[in-house]
């Protein structure tokens, strides 16, 4: 299995269907979908299963957080074959969790793909050939003898509301890690990297950022830009809410301090100040200026 597309949810409403239909519409056939539900009460997961005719290999398991595999009280059921092969790719796991990153860790434990990509409910792939094109990039690296267990592929991101393409840096550096890493939904991680370093639950907002820096500074991962948009990002997530702004900055300080030395941090902060980072950030987030800003950024990156 090449890809595991992971979606974690809790009362997602119609957004779950939006995301799953995008995934199931991919031209590449070598993938599975892991839906990790925290115990939704809005009927969204059941409704999707019912409308799709119930996937033939549906596997629903309920277990308490932290319980071992032996403690699983399995509730597995086989639906009709009329759902077709596409819907048969979806496996749903209903398990209590302690938040989004705990849910992501649980989902990784169920995944079988060489690479995992996390798609939040409401997010979609940029087009139907994303997985096919990433697979081509993987084969290219595989043919050079690269260690697939140490690879991270990432691409650009489309901002859902404006349609603006947010260009990712063509090369990941220490400064990239400090300033602005690629959108999480546009990253394909070797599953082994997520197994070795689960998301750290002490970080409520930036555990994915901590994991990205671990891959770069500790795991010696090889990062490769695929050269095209991967995901359409809906935005407005937990980490972006105004009330979490202070915690977001504090977690950034803690994480960068854990991986970067004082001299390195001083250099990056100086560069940010000299290049007027607050003004650039305001332009990037402005409805009026964001299109021009990201267009120029893409040209600067050679897009």
Buried (B, 14 or more C-beta within 10 A) or exposed (E): EBBBBBBBBBBBBEBBBBBBEBBBEBEBEBBBBBBBBBEBEBEBBEBBBEEBBBBBBBBBBBBEEEEEEEEBEEEEEEBEEEBBEBBBBBBBBBBBBBBBBBBBBBBBBBBEBBBBBBBBBBBBBBBEBBBBBBBEBBEEBEEEEBEBBBBBBBBBBBBBEBEBBBBBBEEBEBBBBBBBBBBBBBBBBBBBBBBEBBBBBEBBBBBBBBBBBBBBBEBEBBBBBBEBBBBBBBBEBEBEEEEBEEBBEEBBEEBBEEBBEEEBBEBBEEEBEEEEBEEBBEBBEEEEEBBEBBBEBBEEBEB
